[in-house]
């Protein structure tokens, strides 16, 4: 057993979820990404004397949505607090957040792991505002600050230390991103900073009762980099302990190029922030009827859809997992099967030709010029035996993408690929094929059934690809005895 196998990692994640509200958390300016630096600011955001914040109701509703989706208790009484610390990109010198009264507590998320499903506890979800952005690589002499992000509403979602590996963390973040996208509360783009993650990592000997010294790692801009940072940090801590060295709780950053973490500062204790109640924002109450109203308008969530697709529609776990990977895929699939198309056929088309086209053209679902109804018509044309799947995917599907007003059948007729299913026609071609291969017919009749493929290939060639494969195969086998 290696030294690394003797230890157990203990991991908790703090995920900051930037909300898709039109305005900021406590002021009126737009909460947008990509605007020119320092154009989305106001005296409130910048903390000018005499300005007063006001509350964004939609941010609260988004918090309740996420709380419902993660099986949390939604707290009735909600107050705000000031979290005091100084960074150049925090102009007020404090952040408006929730301290002792988070909007959501005691929830859970189920993740898929190699060992099976695992329940990860959610300690709390609270509302707060974002800070600005410091840039150290734009000017050779100075650091620059963009205050546009100041005041953008966030939900901070804090997990219990229930994760035990970097792979667990990857699965957890993937599930969180999927949830916020299904709920339409965040776009989940880590590269743009709208979903950010801090990882708290410690290691302990297997069987030990006490957790080890916790280290926080920040500044990871992808789910894969979160996994890499955790993998490195687990190894680093074990190496130190095995060498007899101790280390203190600290905040570290991740260098994605080198794949290593490095120290930023000693870890602040909670009392360093000097939390106290926000005097300029009154507390708010979340009433039961408001929660029920939001719950009634919740979309179907990934695990619910997965159960429906597998148990009700009979799809494989693989198909259901891929169809529920994004809300847009699941919605498109549902709209296709609503046209009385077989679920398996729809899944094959969506996960095959359709997704292949989107990937090849680097498009999202909004860029697909093919309605679910048109795809359903194409699937029905194949299922009726009028055209083969190959002809449909290679010849009709591309034409539909160019002109979605056409019908699949009219394109098939134009291209002269409607399959011939007339028994007399197919039997005459089958006889021609068998007469051309007397030695292969003898091989078949002596037990070499594999030569049937040769006969089918020749028959399809002679029929110019228009023979119904099922009928043609059955006629060949009948003639071969």
DAPEBEL-V390607 format. One record per pair of residues at least 12 apart in sequence whose ideal C-beta (glycine too) atoms are under 10 Angstrom apart, sorted by the first residue. I is the first residue (numbers start at 1). J is the second residue. D is the distance in whole Angstrom. If there is no record, write none. Layout:
# DAPEBEL-V390607
I/J/D
I/J/D
This chain:
# DAPEBEL-V390607
2/238/10
3/238/6
3/239/8
3/241/9
3/242/5
4/203/9
4/234/8
4/235/7
4/238/6
4/239/9
4/242/9
5/206/8
5/238/10
6/203/10
6/205/6
6/206/6
6/207/10
6/238/8
6/241/10
6/242/9
7/203/5
7/204/7
7/205/6
7/206/7
7/208/9
7/212/9
7/234/8
7/235/10
7/237/8
7/238/5
7/241/8
7/242/9
8/164/7
8/165/9
8/202/10
8/203/7
8/204/6
8/205/7
8/206/5
8/207/8
8/208/8
8/211/10
8/212/9
8/234/10
9/161/10
9/163/8
9/164/6
9/165/6
9/166/8
9/168/9
9/169/9
9/201/7
9/202/7
9/203/5
9/204/8
9/212/9
9/230/8
9/231/9
9/233/9
9/234/5
9/235/10
9/237/9
9/238/9
10/161/5
10/162/9
10/163/8
10/164/7
10/200/8
10/201/7
10/202/5
10/203/7
10/204/6
10/208/10
10/211/5
10/212/7
10/214/8
10/234/10
11/120/10
11/159/8
11/161/7
11/162/8
11/163/4
11/164/7
11/165/8
11/166/8
11/168/7
11/169/6
11/172/9
11/199/6
11/200/7
11/201/5
11/202/8
11/203/10
11/214/10
11/226/10
11/230/6
11/233/9
11/234/9
12/120/9
12/121/9
12/123/8
12/158/7
12/159/5
12/160/6
12/161/4
12/162/8
12/163/7
12/169/9
12/172/10
12/198/9
12/199/8
12/200/5
12/201/8
12/202/9
12/211/10
12/214/8
12/216/10
13/120/9
13/157/8
13/158/8
13/159/5
13/160/10
13/161/9
13/162/10
13/163/7
13/168/10
13/169/6
13/172/6
13/173/7
13/176/8
13/197/6
13/198/7
13/199/6
13/200/7
13/201/10
13/226/8
13/230/9
14/123/9
14/156/6
14/157/7
14/158/5
14/159/8
14/196/9
14/197/7
14/198/4
14/199/8
14/200/7
14/216/8
14/218/9
15/122/10
15/125/9
15/154/10
15/155/8
15/156/7
15/157/5
15/158/8
15/159/8
15/172/9
15/173/7
15/176/6
15/177/9
15/180/9
15/186/10
15/195/7
15/196/7
15/197/5
15/198/8
15/199/10
15/226/10
16/128/8
16/130/8
16/154/5
16/155/8
16/156/5
16/157/8
16/186/10
16/193/9
16/194/9
16/195/7
16/196/4
16/197/7
16/198/8
17/62/9
17/63/9
17/66/7
17/125/9
17/153/9
17/154/6
17/155/4
17/156/8
17/157/6
17/176/8
17/177/9
17/179/10
17/180/6
17/183/10
17/185/7
17/186/5
17/188/8
17/194/8
17/195/6
17/196/8
17/197/10
18/31/8
18/33/8
18/130/7
18/149/8
18/152/6
18/153/7
18/154/6
18/155/9
18/180/9
18/185/9
18/186/6
18/187/8
18/188/9
18/189/9
18/192/9
18/193/7
18/194/4
18/195/7
18/196/8
19/31/8
19/56/8
19/58/8
19/59/6
19/61/10
19/62/5
19/63/8
19/66/10
19/127/9
19/130/10
19/152/8
19/153/4
19/154/7
19/155/7
19/180/9
19/185/6
19/186/6
19/194/9
20/58/9
20/62/8
20/153/9
20/180/9
20/183/10
20/184/7
20/185/6
20/186/6
20/187/7
20/194/8
21/56/6
21/57/9
21/58/5
21/59/6
21/61/9
21/62/7
21/152/8
21/153/5
21/185/9
22/56/9
22/58/8
23/40/10
23/56/6
23/58/8
23/59/9
23/151/9
23/152/9
23/153/9
24/40/8
24/41/10
24/42/8
24/44/8
24/45/7
24/53/9
24/56/7
24/59/9
24/129/7
24/130/9
24/148/10
24/149/9
24/150/8
24/151/4
24/152/6
24/153/7
25/45/10
25/53/8
25/54/10
25/55/8
25/56/5
25/58/10
25/59/6
25/60/10
25/96/7
25/97/10
25/127/7
25/128/8
25/129/4
25/130/8
25/150/10
25/151/6
25/152/7
25/153/4
25/154/8
26/44/7
26/45/8
26/51/10
26/52/9
26/53/3
26/54/6
26/55/7
26/56/7
26/59/9
26/80/9
26/96/6
26/129/6
26/151/6
26/153/8
26/278/9
26/280/9
26/281/7
27/40/10
27/41/9
27/42/5
27/43/9
27/44/4
27/45/5
27/46/9
27/51/8
27/52/10
27/53/7
27/54/8
27/56/9
27/129/9
27/150/9
27/151/5
28/42/7
28/44/8
28/45/9
28/54/8
28/56/10
28/151/10
29/41/7
29/42/5
29/44/8
29/45/7
29/148/9
29/150/10
29/151/8
29/152/10
30/148/9
30/152/10
31/56/9
31/59/10
31/130/9
31/148/9
31/149/9
31/151/8
31/152/5
31/153/7
32/148/8
32/149/10
32/152/9
33/148/8
33/149/8
33/152/9
33/187/9
33/189/8
33/192/6
33/193/8
33/194/7
34/148/9
34/192/8
35/146/9
35/148/6
36/146/9
36/148/8
37/132/10
37/133/9
37/135/9
37/138/9
37/144/8
37/145/8
37/146/4
37/147/8
37/148/6
38/132/9
38/144/10
38/145/8
38/146/6
38/147/5
38/148/6
38/150/10
39/146/9
39/147/9
39/148/7
40/146/9
40/147/8
40/148/4
40/149/8
40/150/9
40/151/9
40/152/9
41/91/9
41/132/9
41/146/9
41/147/5
41/148/7
41/149/10
41/150/7
41/151/8
42/147/10
42/150/10
42/151/8
44/92/9
44/150/10
44/151/7
45/91/7
45/92/8
45/129/9
45/132/9
45/147/7
45/148/9
45/149/10
45/150/5
45/151/4
45/152/9
46/91/5
46/92/8
46/132/10
46/147/7
46/150/7
46/151/9
47/90/9
47/91/5
47/92/3
47/93/7
47/94/8
47/150/9
47/151/10
48/91/9
48/92/9
51/92/10
51/280/9
52/279/10
52/280/5
52/281/9
53/80/9
53/92/10
53/96/6
53/129/9
53/151/8
53/278/8
53/280/6
53/281/6
54/280/9
54/281/8
55/78/10
55/80/8
55/96/10
55/127/9
55/281/6
55/282/8
55/284/7
56/127/9
56/129/10
56/151/10
56/153/6
57/284/9
58/153/8
58/185/9
59/103/10
59/127/6
59/128/10
59/129/9
59/152/10
59/153/4
59/154/9
59/155/8
59/185/9
60/78/8
60/103/7
60/127/7
60/153/9
60/284/7
60/286/7
60/290/9
60/294/10
61/185/9
61/286/10
61/290/8
61/291/10
61/293/9
61/294/6
61/297/10
62/103/10
62/127/9
62/153/8
62/155/7
62/180/9
62/183/7
62/184/9
62/185/4
62/186/8
62/294/9
63/78/9
63/98/9
63/102/9
63/103/5
63/104/6
63/125/6
63/126/8
63/127/6
63/153/9
63/154/10
63/155/5
63/157/10
63/185/9
63/286/9
63/294/10
64/103/7
64/104/8
64/125/10
64/286/7
64/290/8
64/291/6
64/293/10
64/294/5
64/295/8
64/298/10
65/104/10
65/155/10
65/179/9
65/180/9
65/182/10
65/183/5
65/184/9
65/185/6
65/294/6
65/295/9
65/297/9
65/298/7
65/299/9
66/103/9
66/104/7
66/107/9
66/122/9
66/125/6
66/155/6
66/157/7
66/176/9
66/179/7
66/180/7
66/183/6
66/185/6
66/186/9
67/102/9
67/103/7
67/104/3
67/105/8
67/106/10
67/107/7
67/122/9
67/124/10
67/125/6
67/155/9
67/157/10
67/286/10
67/291/9
67/294/9
68/104/9
68/107/9
68/183/9
68/291/7
68/294/7
68/295/6
68/298/6
68/301/9
69/104/10
69/107/9
69/109/9
69/176/10
69/179/5
69/180/9
69/182/8
69/183/6
69/185/9
69/295/10
69/298/7
69/299/9
69/301/6
69/302/10
69/303/10
70/104/7
70/106/10
70/107/4
70/108/7
70/109/6
70/110/10
70/120/10
70/121/10
70/122/5
70/125/7
70/157/8
70/159/10
70/175/10
70/176/9
70/179/7
70/301/10
71/104/10
71/106/8
71/107/5
71/108/5
71/109/8
71/110/9
71/119/10
71/121/10
71/122/8
72/102/9
72/103/9
72/104/4
72/105/6
72/106/6
72/107/3
72/108/8
72/122/6
72/123/10
72/124/8
72/125/6
72/157/10
73/102/10
73/103/10
73/104/7
73/105/5
73/106/5
73/107/7
73/124/10
74/103/7
74/104/6
74/105/9
74/107/10
74/125/10
74/286/6
74/288/9
74/290/9
74/291/5
74/294/9
74/295/10
75/98/9
75/101/6
75/102/7
75/103/6
75/104/7
75/105/6
75/106/10
75/124/9
75/126/10
75/285/9
75/286/7
76/101/10
76/103/10
76/284/10
76/285/6
76/286/6
76/287/7
76/288/8
76/291/9
77/101/6
77/103/10
77/283/6
77/284/8
77/285/6
77/286/8
78/98/7
78/101/5
78/102/8
78/103/5
78/104/10
78/126/9
78/127/8
78/283/6
78/284/5
78/285/7
78/286/6
79/98/7
79/99/8
79/100/7
79/101/5
79/277/6
79/278/7
79/281/8
79/282/8
79/283/4
79/284/8
80/96/6
80/97/7
80/98/6
80/99/8
80/101/8
80/126/10
80/127/8
80/128/9
80/129/10
80/277/7
80/278/4
80/279/9
80/280/9
80/281/5
80/282/9
80/283/7
80/284/9
81/94/9
81/95/9
81/96/8
81/97/6
81/98/6
81/99/4
81/100/7
81/101/8
81/126/9
81/128/9
81/273/9
81/274/10
81/275/5
81/276/6
81/277/6
81/278/6
81/281/10
82/94/4
82/95/7
82/96/6
82/97/8
82/99/9
82/273/9
82/274/8
82/275/7
82/276/6
82/277/8
82/278/5
82/279/8
82/280/9
82/281/10
83/95/5
83/96/8
83/97/5
83/98/10
83/99/7
83/128/8
83/129/10
83/270/10
83/272/10
83/273/5
83/274/8
83/275/6
83/276/9
83/278/10
84/272/9
84/273/6
84/274/5
84/275/8
84/276/8
85/131/10
85/268/7
85/272/7
85/273/6
85/274/9
87/131/6
87/132/8
87/134/7
87/145/9
88/131/10
88/132/8
88/134/6
88/143/7
88/144/10
88/145/6
89/130/10
89/131/5
89/132/3
89/133/6
89/134/5
89/135/9
89/143/9
89/144/10
89/145/5
89/146/8
89/147/7
89/149/8
89/150/7
90/129/10
90/130/10
90/131/5
90/132/7
90/134/10
90/145/10
90/147/9
90/150/7
91/131/9
91/132/7
91/145/9
91/147/6
91/150/6
91/151/10
92/129/9
92/131/10
92/150/8
92/151/9
94/273/9
94/274/9
94/275/9
94/276/9
94/278/9
95/128/6
95/129/6
95/130/8
95/131/7
95/150/10
95/151/10
95/154/10
95/273/9
96/127/9
96/128/7
96/129/5
96/151/9
96/278/6
96/280/9
96/281/7
97/126/6
97/127/7
97/128/4
97/129/7
97/154/9
97/156/8
97/273/9
97/275/8
97/278/9
98/124/9
98/125/9
98/126/4
98/127/5
98/128/7
98/156/9
98/275/10
98/278/9
99/126/8
99/128/10
99/270/9
99/273/9
99/275/4
99/276/9
99/277/8
99/278/9
100/126/10
100/275/8
100/277/9
101/124/10
101/126/8
101/277/10
101/283/7
101/284/10
102/123/9
102/124/4
102/125/6
102/126/4
102/127/8
102/128/10
102/155/10
102/156/9
102/157/10
102/158/9
103/124/9
103/125/6
103/126/6
103/127/6
103/155/8
103/284/9
103/286/7
104/122/7
104/123/10
104/124/7
104/125/4
104/126/8
104/127/10
104/155/8
104/157/8
104/286/10
105/122/8
105/123/7
105/124/5
105/125/8
105/126/9
105/158/10
106/121/8
106/122/7
106/123/8
106/124/8
106/160/9
107/120/10
107/121/7
107/122/4
107/123/8
107/124/9
107/125/7
107/157/9
107/159/10
107/160/10
108/120/6
108/121/5
108/122/6
108/159/9
108/160/9
108/162/9
109/121/8
109/122/6
109/157/9
109/159/8
109/162/10
109/171/10
109/172/7
109/175/6
109/176/7
109/179/8
109/303/10
110/171/10
110/172/10
110/175/8
110/303/7
111/162/10
111/163/9
111/167/10
111/168/7
111/169/9
111/170/9
111/171/4
111/172/5
111/173/9
111/174/8
111/175/5
111/176/9
112/171/6
112/174/9
112/175/8
112/303/10
112/306/10
112/317/10
112/321/8
113/163/10
113/164/9
113/165/8
113/167/7
113/168/6
113/170/10
113/171/6
113/172/10
114/165/9
114/167/7
114/168/10
114/171/10
115/164/10
115/168/10
117/303/10
118/162/8
118/163/9
118/164/9
118/168/7
118/171/8
118/172/9
119/160/10
119/162/8
120/159/6
120/160/7
120/161/10
120/162/5
120/163/6
120/168/8
120/169/10
120/171/9
120/172/6
120/175/9
120/176/10
121/158/10
121/159/7
121/160/3
121/161/9
121/162/5
122/157/6
122/158/7
122/159/6
122/160/7
122/162/10
122/176/10
123/157/9
123/158/5
123/159/7
123/160/5
123/161/9
123/162/10
124/156/8
124/157/8
124/158/5
124/159/10
124/160/10
125/155/6
125/156/7
125/157/5
125/158/7
126/154/9
126/155/7
126/156/6
126/157/9
126/158/8
127/153/7
127/154/7
127/155/6
127/156/8
128/153/8
128/154/5
128/155/8
128/156/6
129/149/9
129/150/7
129/151/5
129/152/7
129/153/6
129/154/7
130/148/10
130/149/5
130/150/7
130/151/7
130/152/4
130/153/8
130/154/5
130/193/9
130/194/10
130/196/9
131/145/10
131/147/9
131/149/7
131/150/6
131/151/9
131/152/9
131/154/10
132/145/6
132/146/6
132/147/4
132/148/7
132/149/5
132/150/5
132/151/9
132/152/10
133/145/7
133/146/5
133/147/8
133/148/8
133/149/5
133/150/9
133/193/8
134/146/8
149/193/8
149/194/10
152/193/10
152/194/9
153/185/10
154/186/9
154/194/10
154/196/9
155/180/9
155/185/8
155/186/8
156/196/10
156/198/9
157/176/7
157/179/10
157/180/9
157/197/10
158/198/10
158/200/9
159/172/7
159/176/9
159/199/10
159/200/9
161/200/7
161/201/9
161/202/8
161/211/7
161/214/8
163/199/9
163/200/10
163/201/9
163/230/9
165/227/9
165/230/8
165/231/9
165/234/8
166/199/9
166/201/9
166/226/8
166/227/5
166/228/8
166/229/8
166/230/4
166/231/5
166/232/9
166/233/9
166/234/7
167/227/7
167/230/9
167/231/9
168/227/10
168/230/9
169/197/8
169/199/7
169/201/9
169/223/9
169/226/6
169/227/6
169/229/9
169/230/5
169/231/9
170/223/6
170/224/7
170/226/7
170/227/4
170/228/10
170/230/9
170/231/10
171/223/9
171/227/10
172/197/9
172/223/9
172/226/9
173/188/10
173/190/8
173/195/8
173/197/6
173/199/10
173/220/10
173/222/9
173/223/5
173/224/10
173/226/6
173/227/8
174/188/10
174/223/6
174/325/9
175/302/8
175/303/9
176/188/8
176/195/8
176/197/9
176/223/9
177/189/9
177/190/8
177/195/6
177/197/10
177/223/7
178/301/9
178/302/6
178/303/10
178/324/8
178/325/7
178/326/7
178/327/8
179/301/7
179/302/7
179/303/10
179/327/10
180/194/9
180/195/7
181/195/10
181/302/10
181/326/7
181/327/6
181/328/9
182/298/9
182/299/6
182/300/8
182/301/6
182/302/6
182/304/10
182/305/9
182/324/9
182/326/8
182/327/5
182/328/10
182/330/8
182/331/10
183/298/8
183/299/7
183/301/8
183/327/9
184/299/8
184/327/8
188/223/10
188/326/10
189/221/10
189/222/10
190/220/8
190/221/5
190/222/5
190/223/7
190/224/10
190/225/8
190/226/8
191/221/6
191/222/7
192/221/9
193/221/7
195/221/10
195/222/10
195/223/9
196/218/8
196/219/8
196/220/8
196/221/8
196/226/10
197/217/9
197/218/9
197/219/10
197/220/6
197/221/9
197/222/10
197/223/8
197/225/9
197/226/5
197/229/9
198/216/6
198/217/7
198/218/5
198/219/9
198/220/8
198/226/9
198/251/9
199/215/9
199/216/7
199/217/5
199/218/8
199/220/7
199/226/6
199/227/10
199/229/7
199/230/6
199/233/8
199/252/10
199/254/9
199/261/10
200/214/5
200/215/7
200/216/5
200/217/8
200/249/9
200/267/9
201/213/10
201/214/7
201/215/6
201/216/8
201/217/6
201/229/9
201/230/6
201/231/10
201/232/10
201/233/5
201/234/7
201/236/9
201/237/7
201/252/9
201/261/9
202/214/5
202/215/7
202/233/9
202/234/9
202/237/7
202/249/9
203/215/10
203/233/9
203/234/6
203/235/9
203/236/9
203/237/5
203/238/6
203/240/9
203/241/7
204/237/10
204/241/9
205/238/10
205/241/9
212/237/7
212/238/10
212/241/8
212/247/9
213/237/8
213/240/10
213/241/9
213/246/8
213/247/6
213/248/7
213/249/6
213/250/9
213/267/10
214/237/10
214/249/5
214/250/9
214/267/8
215/233/6
215/236/9
215/237/7
215/247/7
215/248/9
215/249/6
215/250/6
215/251/8
215/252/6
215/261/8
215/263/9
215/267/8
216/233/10
216/249/8
216/250/7
216/251/5
216/252/7
216/253/10
216/264/9
216/267/6
216/268/10
217/229/5
217/230/7
217/232/9
217/233/6
217/250/10
217/251/8
217/252/5
217/253/7
217/254/6
217/261/6
217/262/10
217/264/9
218/251/6
218/252/7
218/253/6
218/254/8
218/261/10
218/264/7
219/251/10
219/252/9
219/253/5
219/254/6
219/255/9
219/256/9
219/261/10
219/264/8
220/253/9
220/254/5
220/256/8
220/261/10
221/254/9
221/256/7
222/256/8
224/256/9
225/254/6
225/255/10
225/256/5
225/259/9
226/254/8
228/254/7
228/256/7
228/259/6
228/260/9
228/261/10
229/252/9
229/253/9
229/254/4
229/255/9
229/256/8
229/259/8
229/260/9
229/261/6
230/254/9
230/261/9
231/259/9
232/252/10
232/254/8
232/255/9
232/258/9
232/259/6
232/260/6
232/261/6
233/252/7
233/254/9
233/260/9
233/261/5
236/252/9
236/260/8
236/261/7
247/263/10
248/263/10
248/266/7
248/267/8
249/266/7
249/267/4
249/268/10
249/269/9
250/263/6
250/264/7
250/265/7
250/266/5
250/267/5
250/268/10
251/263/8
251/264/5
251/265/5
251/266/7
251/267/5
251/268/8
252/264/6
252/265/9
252/267/9
253/265/10
299/327/7
299/330/9
299/331/9
300/324/9
300/327/9
300/330/8
300/331/9
300/334/9
301/324/9
301/327/9
301/330/10
302/320/10
302/321/9
302/323/10
302/324/5
302/325/8
302/326/9
302/327/8
302/330/8
303/324/8
304/324/9
305/320/8
305/323/8
305/324/5
305/327/9
305/330/5
305/331/10
305/333/9
305/334/8
306/320/5
306/321/7
306/323/8
306/324/5
306/330/9
307/320/8
307/324/10
308/320/8
308/324/9
308/330/10
308/334/9
309/321/9
309/323/6
309/324/7
309/330/8
309/333/8
309/334/9
309/337/10
309/343/7
309/347/8
310/324/10
312/343/9
313/333/10
313/337/7
313/342/9
313/343/4
313/344/8
313/346/9
313/347/9
314/342/10
314/343/7
314/344/7
315/333/10
315/343/6
315/344/7
315/346/9
315/347/6
316/344/9
316/347/9
318/347/9
318/351/9
319/333/9
319/343/9
319/344/8
319/346/10
319/347/5
319/348/8
319/350/9
319/351/7
320/333/10
320/343/10
320/347/8
322/347/8
322/350/9
322/351/5
322/355/8
323/343/9
323/346/9
323/347/6
323/350/7
323/351/7
323/355/10
325/351/10
325/355/10
326/364/9
326/365/8
327/365/9
328/358/10
328/364/7
328/365/4
328/366/8
328/368/9
329/350/7
329/351/8
329/354/9
329/355/8
329/358/10
329/365/7
330/350/10
331/365/8
331/372/9
332/346/9
332/350/6
332/354/8
332/365/6
332/368/8
332/370/9
332/371/9
332/372/6
332/375/8
333/346/6
333/347/7
333/349/9
333/350/5
333/351/9
333/354/10
333/372/8
333/375/10
334/346/9
334/372/8
335/371/8
335/372/4
335/373/8
335/375/9
335/376/8
336/349/8
336/350/7
336/354/9
336/371/9
336/372/4
336/373/8
336/374/10
336/375/6
336/376/5
336/379/7
337/350/10
337/372/9
337/376/8
337/379/10
338/372/7
338/373/9
338/376/8
339/371/10
339/372/7
339/373/6
339/374/10
339/375/8
339/376/4
339/377/8
339/379/8
339/380/8
340/376/8
340/380/8
341/372/9
341/375/8
341/376/5
341/377/9
341/378/10
341/379/5
341/380/6
341/383/8
342/379/8
342/380/9
342/383/7
345/376/9
345/379/5
345/380/9
345/382/7
345/383/6
345/389/9
346/372/9
346/375/8
346/376/8
346/379/6
348/379/9
348/382/10
348/389/8
348/393/10
349/375/6
349/376/9
349/378/8
349/379/6
349/382/9
349/389/9
349/392/9
349/393/8
349/397/9
350/372/9
350/375/8
350/379/10
352/389/9
352/393/7
353/375/9
353/378/9
353/389/9
353/392/9
353/393/5
353/394/9
353/397/5
353/398/9
353/401/10
354/368/7
354/370/8
354/375/7
354/393/10
354/397/8
354/401/10
355/368/10
356/393/9
356/397/10
357/370/9
357/393/10
357/397/8
357/398/8
357/401/7
361/401/9
368/401/8
368/404/9
369/400/8
369/401/6
369/402/8
369/403/9
369/404/5
370/397/8
370/400/6
370/401/6
370/404/6
371/400/10
371/404/7
373/404/10
374/397/10
374/400/6
374/401/10
374/404/6
374/405/9
374/406/9
374/407/8
374/408/7
375/397/9
375/400/8
375/404/10
375/408/9
376/408/10
377/396/10
377/400/9
377/407/6
377/408/5
377/409/8
378/392/6
378/393/9
378/396/6
378/397/7
378/400/7
378/407/9
378/408/4
378/409/9
378/411/9
378/412/9
379/392/8
379/408/9
380/408/8
380/409/9
381/396/8
381/407/9
381/408/5
381/409/6
381/411/9
381/412/7
381/418/9
381/419/10
382/396/9
382/408/9
382/412/10
382/419/10
384/409/10
384/419/9
384/421/10
385/418/10
385/419/6
385/421/6
385/468/5
385/469/9
385/470/7
385/471/8
386/408/9
386/409/7
386/412/7
386/413/10
386/417/9
386/418/5
386/419/6
386/421/8
386/468/9
387/408/8
387/409/9
387/411/10
387/412/5
387/413/10
387/415/9
387/417/6
387/418/6
387/419/6
387/465/10
387/466/9
387/468/10
388/417/8
388/419/6
388/460/9
388/465/7
388/466/9
388/467/9
388/468/8
388/469/6
388/470/10
389/469/9
390/417/10
390/460/10
390/465/8
390/469/9
391/412/7
391/415/8
391/417/5
391/418/9
391/419/8
391/465/7
391/466/9
392/408/7
392/411/10
392/412/8
392/417/9
394/417/10
395/411/8
395/412/8
395/414/10
395/415/5
395/417/6
395/465/10
396/408/5
396/409/9
396/410/10
396/411/5
396/412/6
396/414/10
396/415/7
396/417/8
397/411/9
398/411/9
399/411/5
399/412/9
399/414/8
399/415/8
416/464/8
416/465/10
416/466/8
417/464/9
417/465/7
417/466/7
418/466/7
419/463/9
419/465/8
419/466/5
419/467/7
419/468/5
419/469/8
419/470/10
419/471/9
419/472/9
420/463/6
420/464/9
420/465/10
420/466/5
420/467/6
420/468/7
420/471/9
420/472/9
421/466/9
421/467/8
421/468/4
421/470/9
421/471/5
421/472/9
422/467/10
422/468/9
422/471/9
423/468/10
423/471/7
423/474/10
423/475/7
425/463/8
425/466/9
425/467/8
425/471/10
426/459/8
426/463/8
426/466/10
426/467/6
426/468/7
426/471/6
426/472/5
426/473/10
426/474/9
426/475/5
426/476/9
427/471/10
427/472/9
427/475/5
427/476/9
427/478/9
427/479/7
428/462/10
428/475/10
429/458/9
429/459/6
429/460/9
429/461/10
429/462/5
429/463/6
429/467/7
429/472/8
429/475/9
429/476/10
430/455/8
430/456/10
430/458/10
430/459/6
430/462/9
430/463/10
430/467/9
430/471/10
430/472/7
430/473/10
430/474/10
430/475/5
430/476/5
430/477/10
430/478/9
430/479/6
430/480/9
431/475/9
431/476/10
431/479/7
432/458/9
432/459/8
432/462/7
433/454/9
433/455/5
433/456/9
433/457/9
433/458/5
433/459/5
433/460/10
433/461/9
433/462/7
433/463/10
433/472/10
433/476/8
433/479/9
434/455/7
434/458/9
434/459/9
434/476/7
434/479/6
434/480/7
436/455/9
436/458/7
436/462/9
437/451/8
437/454/7
437/455/7
437/458/7
439/451/10
440/452/10
440/454/6
440/455/7
440/458/10
441/455/8
441/479/9
441/480/7
441/481/10
444/476/9
444/477/9
444/480/6
444/481/9
445/480/7
445/481/7
449/477/9
449/480/9
451/480/9
452/473/7
452/476/7
452/477/7
452/480/8
453/473/10
455/472/9
455/473/9
455/476/5
455/477/9
455/479/9
455/480/8
456/469/7
456/472/7
456/473/6
456/476/7
458/476/10
459/472/5
459/473/9
459/475/9
459/476/7
460/472/7
